[in-house]
């Protein structure tokens, strides 16, 4: 259980530092392992590519923020259910970020994202 809690906190701290604190290089140095395998088809593998992508988002969207709604861990995987706002006024994007950790460090990433719609077929929120 301690490892699962540690892995969850690692992912929370990584997302927070990389995106909300806008310090992706520091986040990579502290939380990412020697390899970073990327499954997002819009992003290349590697820590340097992640840092470049995160810095690009911060430049393009200086008010970018990520709210972590819940975090789930099983084995070496951690999933974070998130709400991404490019600006404080936008409806945002709902997402699930999945990370694989090895020896307490992030080594692999998957994600799925969708816009938060203005209306829905039900009265439930996406979170």
N, C-alpha and C positions, 0 to 999 in steps of 0.2 A: 504493500500500500504506500509506503514511503516513496518508492521509486515513481509510482504513478502520480503522486502529489508533486514530487519534484519535477517530473516531466511536464505536468500541467503548468506549474509556475514558470518553468523555463519558456514555454510557448507564450504565456501571458506577458512575461517580461520582454521577450524578443519582439513581439508585435508592438507593444507599447513603446519601447525604445526606438525601434526602426521607423515607425510611422508617426506616432503621436509626438514623440520627443524629437523626431527628425534627425536621428543619429544612427543611420543604418550601418555605417562602418564599425561603430562601437558595438552595436548589437551583434553583428557578425563575429567580431573578435571574441565576444564573451559567450555567445550561445550556439554558434554554428561549428560543426565538426570539420575535419579536413576535406571533406567532399560535400557538395550541395547539389543533389540531383533534383532537377526541376521537371514537373509534369504539366505545368501551365504552358500551353502551346505558343503563347506569346512571349515567353521568357526563356533565354538560354540557360544551360547549366552553369553552376559555379557561383561562388560568393561575390566575385567582382561584378558579375552580371546583375546579381540581386542588388548590390549597393548602387549600381548605375540606375537601375529601374526605380528604386525607392527615392533616390535623389531627384530623378526626373519627375516623379509624381509630386514630390514636395515643391519643386520649382513651378510645375504647371498648376498645382492646386495647393497653395500655401496654407489654406485653412483646412486641409484634409485631416480627418479624424476617424479613428476606428474605435467603436464601442464593442467590447467583448460581452456578449450576452450569456454565453455558457461555454464550458470547456469539459470535454469528455475524454477519458483516457482508458486505453485497453492495451495491454502488452507494451509494445514499443511505439504505439501510435497515439497521437493526441489530435482531437478535432476541436476547433474553435468556431462557434457560431457567432458571426459578427455582423455589425451594421457599419457600413462605410459611408461617410459623408464627404463629398468633395468640397462642399461649402456648407456653412451652417443652415442655409435655407433649403437645400435640396432634399428630396424624399429619401435619397440614399440607395445603396445597393446592399441586398442581403447576401451573405456569403457563408461558406463553410471552408475553412482552411484546415487541411490535414497535414500533419507533420509526422515523420518517422524520426525517432531519436535513437542514437547509438552511444553508449557510454555517457549519457546525460547531455549529449549535444545533438542539435538538429542536423540531419543529413539528407532529408528528402522531403519534398513538398508537392501537394496536390491542392487544387481549389476549384470551387464552382461559385459563380456569382450570378445574380439576377437583380434587375431593378425592382425597387419597392413600388408597386403600382398605386395609382391614385384610387382605384376602386378594386374590390375583390368580390368573388362569388359567395363569400362567407363573411361572417362578422369577426373572425379570428385575425390576429395580427400574424406577421411572419415570424414573430419571436415569442 
